[in-house]
Every structure is written in structure tokens, then in C-alpha cells.
């Protein structure tokens, strides 16, 4: 099977799945969308994914391209089976999306994180209430959110260009919205152009805003999109990278890279850097304390995965899942409802695994010796890596 035929069939399969499950394609690169061909039934898509996976070794692809497509096809076949009503277990769907194992949370680990938070937060009352009070004090006033976004976005863009992550024409427009199930969202609007929506309804905090913008814009999804268009598609002509596909290993690494964007640019002292930037518009904060607090909170990330597994795998009642979220994630009823809304959404419910598994995996890879995190991030964007490929590289190099 010729290379072009394999890639064409892959793009057609993704387009056909997007017809049945809108939102499967999260980013399209290029002016003309790939043709999905005639409308096919979900069952036909299951067969098409399996058939292409069987033919792929004879397509003459470079090994790294073949591995990328093979991992994508496992996730696409799983998604097609679910659309066809073939009863794929939720945990199996997450493993396909992650290209490997998905680990549930550890309550002992959560307790240890709670102890660290207890030491970091003033007072001696209920830990969740103290954390909520700290977060309320840290909120960016709604009327100041646009100027805070502008200050941080400019500083992040300059930093990304200084370290060579982008060096050509590109731009990002920011827009404030008020009601969404996410904190922020990146949208491609054209070659090298993006729009980032920031949800004021999620009450962005000074200590978290830089990480949020770094995730969506520089050096996150916007830069990943720019490098994919410029290098993988533009220079190498690898058309399979014209699309970013939700619920696949590709999406997991994209989210993992974006989650580590701020760290890749400024390192462990990201809080102090962000505070210095926001101080220029009167919104400075204790950056060192924010770093320590964020490290402890990050150890609770799998609570969201627990919620998704309980809701979709164990068929737990929403009120039971909300109670688990309140206890371990230290959120109030409103916060628990926001997480439930996200993990219950048919489009986003598998996406939780990309944050939980992708972020730590990419962080370990960025921290390998021999290059800076920013250089590693660029290499991650410029090659068709898979999660299993990163894991093998980490095992090989120690």
C-alpha cells in the first residue's frame, strides 16, 4: 500500500468519525478539510480502522510515522466501537487514548498532599474552607482580567520567541467569556493564528493565570500548532498531522506539552516570574508560596480521573462522585459540579486522562539531561512522538 494511500485513509477515517461524533477533530491545519468520503456507518468505521492497522506495516512509512499512526488507529477503533454501541469499557477506552496504562489515584497520596497543604495554608479550621479562602483572595478582579491576560501573554510570547520556539509570523487573539465547562480554550483561526478564550466564570487566580495562558498560547497549543504546520506538515509534508484528534495519544502529548509550557520557559521559579510580570499591572502575589502550593495541589490531579472512572466505569451516582471530589479535591459544591460537568460531557469525558497522564510523562521527558526543557519541548513538537515511545525512551536513558 503506498504511503499516500495510508495517510489518505487515516484522514478519511478521522473525518468520518467526526461526522458521527462532532468535535473529534479539534484542530484542522490547511484551507481544505480532508475528505471523509461517503457517509459510513459506525460499524464500517470499526472495520476500516482495523483494516488500515493491518495494512499499515506494508505502507512503506518511516518507522516513527508508522508508530504514530498505529497508536492513533487503536484509539480511533475504540472510539468507533463506542459510537457503534459495541460496549467498550471506559477504562479500556482511556488506555487506548493514553497509548498505555492509566493509573487510578492513591488515597494515601492524597492524604499526604492534604498534610502539605495544611502546613502551607494559614489557620487551623477545615482545610477545604481554608484553601477556598486562599483562592478567593487570589482571584483576579473581573475588571482587571483583560489587563492581566495582556501582560502575561506578551511576556510569554517574548520568552517563547527568545528561546526559539517560534521565529515566524504568528499571532494570538484573546477573548474573555463567562460560562463554559473549561477554564480556557485554544482555537485555530488560520495559518499561524489562534484565538484563546479565557473563562472568567472559572474565576482565574493570579497564581494560576500564567500557567493557564502558557498552556493555551505560548508555548502551549498555539506554538504546538505553529510548529506542526511549519515543520511536520510544511517542511516534511506529513499530512497526517493536518489534524489533531481528541481522545488519542496525539492529544495526550499535546496536552502534556501544554501543561508543562510555563515550566519549559521559566523553570521551577515560575511563580516568582509570573508575580514579577503581574506586579507591573498592580497584581503581584507571593510567587514562592504559589509554587509550593501548586506542587501540593498537583498531587490531587488524579481525583478528577477517579471521578470519571467512578461515573462512567463503576456507574456511581453523581452525588457519590461529587462527595468524592469534595473530600479529596477540596472543592465546594460549585467546584464539584464544574468537574462533574466536564467529565460527564460526551465530548470531554475521555479528555481528563490527557491531563493526568500526559503532564507527568512529558515533564519527566523534558527533565532528561543533555538539553534544556525548552529545547526538549521543541523536539517533542517537531517529531511524531507517541506516549509509549516517550516511556521507552525514558526507560532506555534512565
N, C-alpha and C positions, 0 to 999 in steps of 0.2 A: 504494500500500500504506500503510495507516495506521501511525502511529508505534508504537502499542501492539502491532500485529501483528509489526513488525520486531523489537522488543525481545523479545517472547514467543518468536519463532522462534529468536533468538540464545540465549536462556536454555535453551530446549528442546534446542538443538544441543549446548550445553556439557554439560547433564545427560546426554544420550545418549552423548556421548563419554566422560564419566566412568564410565558403565556398562561400557564396553569397556576403559577404561584408568583404573582406580581411582586416585585421587589427583590427577586433572586439576583438580578443584575444591579449592583449598587453603583458602579461607575462604568461608563462607556467611553472609550478613547477612540477618536475618529469621527468624521462627519456622518458617515452612513452606518446605521446599525447592522450587525451581521444578520443574514437571512436565516430565519428559523425553518424555512421551507413550509410545506403544507402542515396544517394543524394535525398533531399526532396525539393519540390517547396517552394518558399517564403510563399504562401498561406497555405501550410501544416505546416509550422513553426508557423504561426499565430495561427492555431488551436492547435498545440502541446503546445504552451505557455499557452494558455487559459485553456486547459485540465489539464496541470500539476498544474496550480494555483488552480483549482477546487479540485484536489485530494490531494493537499499538507496538509490540516488540518488533514487528516487521515493517514499521513505517520509515525506518532509516533516520530516526531522530537522534540528536546528540543525547547521551545518557542523562544529562541534567534536565533536558526538556522532557524526555520520556518519563522520568521520575515525577516531575511536576504534574504532567497530565494524568499519570496513573493515580496519583493521590487525589487529584480533583475528581476523577471519574468514580472513585469509591464513594466520595461524598455525594456526588450527583446521583448515582444509582440509589443510594439510601434515601435521598430527598424524593426521587421519582417514586420509589416504593411507597413512601408515606402518602404522597399525593394520590397514588393509585389505591390507597386503602389497604395495603398489604401488611399493616401492623408491625412496623419496625419499632422495637423497644426504644424508649427515649435515650437510655444510656448508650445503646449501640449507635444511635444517630449522632450523639455527641462524640463518640470515639471516631466515627468516620470524619466528622468535621475537624477533629483535632489531629488526625493522622497519627493516633497513638492513644495511650491510656489517659483516662480522665479520673482524677482522684477526688473523692469526697472530702469534706472538711474534717477536722480533728478538734473535738470539744476541749481537750486538754490544751491544745494550741490556742484556742480562743480564750480560755481562762488565763493563760499566760499573757496574752495581749491585753486582756482586761486589767490585769495587775499592773502592767506598764502604764496603761492609760490612767489608772487610779493614781499613780505616782506623779504623773505629768499634769493632772488637772487639779486646780485649787479646790479646797473644801473637802467635806467628808460625807456628803449625802449620796443619794442614788447616782451611780456612775453615768447612766444614760442621761439623766437630767443635767448633770454637770457638763457632759460632752455637748448636749444640745445648747446649753447656755453659752459655752465657749464658741460654738458655731454661730449662734445668733450675734454675738459680739463681733465676730469675724466677717459677717456678711458685708458685701459691697452695697452701699446705699443705691437703690434703684436708679436714682437720678445721676449717680456717678459711674454707673456701669459702662456707658459708652466711652468715657474718657479713660477709664481703667483698661478696657479692651484695647483701645487705640495705643496706649503707652506700651503695654506688654507686647502687642502684636508687632509693633515697629521694632522693639528691641530684639525680639525673637527672630524676625526676618533678617535683621542686620547680622546677628550672630550666625544664622544658618548660611548666609552668603559668605561671611568671613571664613568659615571652615570648609567651604567648597561644596556644600550640599546642593546648592543651586547657583548657576552662573549665567543664566539666560533670561529672556523676558518671561515674567510671571507676575501674577497679582492675585490678591485675596480681598474680597469684599465681605464685611461683617454686618450681620443684621441681628437685632435683638427681638426675640419672640417671647411669648408669655405662657403658653400652655403646650407642653409636649412631654412625651414619656422618656425623653433623654435630656441630658444636660447641655449637649451641643451636638451639632451635626454638620458634616462636611458634604458639600455638593459640588461636583464638577460642572462648570458652566461653559467651558471651551478649552482650546489648547492652552495649557499653562495658566488657566484661570479657574478660580474657585469662589464659592460663596460659603461662608461659615455662619450657621445660625446658632446663637447663644440663647439658651432658655433662661430668662430672668425669673420664671416661675420656680426654678430649682434653687433660687437664692444663692448664686455663686458667692464664694468666700474669697477673701483676699489671698489666703494661703493656698488656695486651690486653683485660682484663675489662670496662673501661668501654666500649670500642668494641663489644664483644660485646653487652652489655646495652642500650646505646643503639640498636643495630641491631634488637633484638627487641622492646623495650618502649618507653621514652621516649627520643627522639621517633620511634622506628622503626615497626615493623609495628603495634604496639598503637595508636599515635597515628594512623597512616595509616588503620587500621580505624575508629577512633573518628570521624575527620573524614569518612571516606567514608559511614559510617552517618548522621552528623549532617547533613552538607551535601549530598552528591550524591544520596543516597537519601532522607533525611528531609526536607530543605527543598525540593529540586528535583524529587523523585520520579523520578529517573533509575534505573529498576530494573535496567538492565544492569550497574550497579555493585554489585548484591547479591552478586556472585560475584567472587572473584579466581581467575584461571585460570593454572595452571602452564604454562610454555613459551610464553608470549605476550608481546607488547610491554607489556601492563599489568604483568605480573610483573617484567619488566626494570626498569621505572621504580620499582616498589615496592622492589625490592632495591637499586637505585641510591640511592634516597632514604634507605633504612635504613642503607646503608653510610656515608652522609655525615651520619648523625644526630648523632654526637658533635661533629663539626666545626661543624654548624649551630648547636649550642647554645653551645659554648665557644670555637670558633675554633682557630687553629693551636697554641695553648698547651694543647691537650687533655691532654697527658701530665703537665704540671705541675699542672693542675686535678685529674686523677684521682689523682695521688700525694698531693695535699693531703687528698683525701677518704679514701683508704685509710690515710693516716697516723693518722687518728683511731681506727683499729682495729689499729694496730701493723703495717701492711703497706705503708708508704710505699716509694717507689723513686725512681730518678733520672729524673724526668719529661722533662727536656730531651733527655737521651740517648735515651730511648724514642721521642720524636718523630722524631729523626734516623734512628734505626734502622728505624722503621716506614716512613718515606718510602723508604728504600732497598729494603726487603723488598717494598713495594707495587709496585715496578717489575718484580718477578718474577711478578706475578699471572697473566700470560698463559701461564706454564709449564703451569698446570692446563688451560688451553684447548688448548695443544699436545698434552697427554696425551689429552684427549678426542678431538681430531681424528685423532690417530695411531691410537687404539684403534678408533674407530668409522668413520673415513673411510678411512685408509690400511690398516686391518686389521693393524696392527702387533701383535706378540706382547706379552702382558702384561709379560714380563721386559724387553723392549726399552723399553716405556713407563716401567717402574719405573726403569730406568737413566737415562732422560732426566730424570725427576723428581729422582733423587738428585743428578745433576750440576748442574742449573740451579736447582732449588728449594732445594737444600742441605738435604735431609731424609735421614734414615736409612731403613733398610728398613721400619721400622714406619710412619714418616710416608708413605713412598711407597705402602705398602699401603692406608693410610687414604684417600689421594687416589684411588687406583685403585678402591677400593670405592665411593667416591662417584660417580666418572664412569662406572663400569660399571653402576651401578644403573639399571634401565629407567626408574624414575620421575625420577631426578635428573640423568641424563646430559646433558640439554639445559640444565639449570639453571645450569651453570657459566658460560654466556655472559652470564647476567644480572649476575653479579658483575664479570666482566671488562669488559663494555661499559657496563653501567648506572652503575657507580660514577663513572668518569671523566666520563661525559656529564653526569650530574646535578651533579657538582662544578663543571664549567665554567658550568653554568646558575646555580647558587647564587652564583657569584662575579661575576655581572654587576652593574655599578654601578646605583645607584638604590634599593636596598633591602638590608636585612641578610640573611644566609643563612637565618636563622630565618623571616623574612617570605617569602623565596622558597620555602622548604620548605612553608610553609602554602599558598601559591598553587599549588604543584605538587600537593598533596593535594586542593585544592578545585576543580580543573579536570580534564577528561578528556584530559590531555596524552598524546601518543604520542612515542616516541623520534625519529621523523622530524620531528615538529613542533618538538621542542626543538632539533634540529640546524638547522632552518630559521630559528628564532628567533635562534639564536646567530650564524648567517651574516648575518642581517639587521641585527643590532645590533652586530656586530663583537666 
